[in-house]
């Protein structure tokens, strides 16, 4: 099982920025697709952004132009980042990192879908106040 550890959550005011990090315990086929998801109280978990081993990125419409996902796989590291700018109160949620094996036939929608992913972190909380 892949271990994923998130960090970087916190409280910010609307319009502010946060950078989330997710450190994976391995850099293998099991982590060649990694994503960020979020879940607000009383709501379903939703995909925010994903990045393939090729560097191809995928974003939910609600965060396009504000969030950027990136990945550092150099020197046996495998860390994924989520830079969040222009934060809105509706971005408040628990943010989770996830990993899975990417398959070539996966659609962008599948790559942002929670059931696609096999391994999950414990989450880091983001609170945006107005």
Phi, psi and omega per residue, in radians:
X1 nan 2.381 3.125
X2 -1.383 2.311 3.062
X3 -1.638 2.303 -3.139
X4 -2.220 2.263 -3.121
X5 -2.190 2.039 3.129
X6 -1.616 2.682 3.027
X7 -2.694 2.904 3.025
X8 1.847 -0.063 3.115
X9 -1.223 2.977 3.130
X10 2.930 -2.884 -3.133
X11 -2.002 2.302 3.113
X12 -2.442 2.854 3.040
X13 -1.515 2.767 3.100
X14 -0.953 2.407 -3.086
X15 1.625 -0.211 -3.118
X16 -1.441 -3.076 -3.081
X17 -2.297 2.678 3.000
X18 -2.520 2.672 3.053
X19 -2.166 2.057 3.092
X20 -1.642 2.560 3.080
X21 -2.187 2.611 3.083
X22 -2.411 1.996 3.133
X23 -1.717 2.143 3.137
X24 -1.713 2.598 -3.082
X25 -1.373 -0.163 3.139
X26 -2.656 2.857 3.107
X27 -2.266 1.422 -3.048
X28 -2.349 -2.995 3.097
X29 -1.070 -0.393 -3.129
X30 -1.325 -0.170 3.121
X31 -2.188 0.372 -3.083
X32 -1.401 -0.086 2.892
X33 -2.234 2.126 3.140
X34 -2.243 2.530 -3.073
X35 -2.481 2.851 3.007
X36 -1.987 2.344 3.107
X37 -2.200 2.849 3.061
X38 -2.491 2.675 3.125
X39 -2.483 2.040 3.074
X40 -1.583 2.730 3.140
X41 -0.961 2.276 3.102
X42 1.363 0.079 -3.113
X43 -2.106 2.830 3.088
X44 -1.327 2.714 3.062
X45 -1.209 2.338 -3.112
X46 -2.216 2.558 3.094
X47 -1.297 2.393 -3.129
X48 -1.870 -0.900 -3.108
X49 -2.778 2.692 3.098
X50 -2.526 2.721 3.126
X51 -2.460 2.311 3.131
X52 -1.571 2.936 3.101
X53 -1.086 -0.420 3.094
X54 -1.315 -0.244 -3.080
X55 1.717 -0.100 3.096
X56 -1.120 2.367 -3.088
X57 -2.025 2.717 -3.127
X58 -2.406 2.451 -3.096
X59 -2.379 2.545 2.935
X60 -1.221 2.571 -3.117
X61 -1.005 -0.586 -3.051
X62 -1.186 -0.284 -3.082
X63 -2.075 -0.067 -3.133
X64 -1.005 2.339 -3.133
X65 1.488 -0.185 3.127
X66 -2.024 -0.638 -3.100
X67 -1.887 2.552 3.075
X68 -2.335 2.206 3.076
X69 -1.748 2.441 3.104
X70 -2.546 2.988 -3.011
X71 -2.556 2.445 3.071
X72 -2.089 1.882 -3.118
X73 -2.017 0.371 -3.108
X74 -1.451 2.634 3.023
X75 0.961 0.760 3.095
X76 1.206 0.033 3.058
X77 -1.389 2.753 2.980
X78 -2.580 1.590 -3.108
X79 -2.155 2.329 3.099
X80 -1.994 2.423 -3.107
X81 -2.053 2.650 2.988
X82 -2.273 1.835 3.062
X83 -1.502 2.112 -3.086
X84 -2.029 2.025 3.124
X85 -2.017 2.868 3.112
X86 0.851 0.879 -3.072
X87 -1.170 2.491 3.120
X88 -1.957 2.722 3.060
X89 -0.959 -0.556 -3.130
X90 -1.291 -0.085 3.006
X91 -1.428 -0.105 3.126
X92 -1.084 2.185 -3.089
X93 -3.114 2.995 2.892
X94 -1.510 2.272 -3.126
X95 -1.850 2.295 -3.095
X96 -2.091 2.476 2.995
X97 -1.694 2.536 -3.136
X98 -2.515 2.735 -3.114
X99 -2.458 2.633 3.081
X100 -2.833 3.030 3.048
X101 -1.486 2.176 3.103
X102 -1.380 2.424 3.054
X103 -2.053 2.501 -2.964
X104 -1.076 -0.461 -3.073
X105 -1.490 -0.068 -3.133
X106 -1.123 2.319 3.081
X107 -1.442 2.856 3.058
X108 -0.974 -0.655 3.127
X109 -1.105 -0.727 3.110
X110 -1.136 -0.623 -3.125
X111 -1.223 -0.251 3.068
X112 -1.937 0.348 -3.101
X113 -1.916 2.262 -3.072
X114 -0.982 -0.737 -3.119
X115 -1.081 -0.284 3.123
X116 -1.222 -0.441 -2.962
X117 -1.664 2.465 -3.087
X118 -1.676 -0.615 -3.016
X119 -2.150 2.489 -3.031
X120 -2.359 2.574 2.986
X121 -1.503 -3.132 -3.097
X122 -1.471 -0.295 3.098
X123 1.751 2.702 3.031
X124 -2.399 2.394 -2.992
X125 -1.551 2.383 3.074
X126 -2.135 2.208 3.109
X127 -2.176 2.192 3.135
X128 -2.058 2.077 -3.113
X129 -1.751 2.607 -3.114
X130 -1.543 nan nan
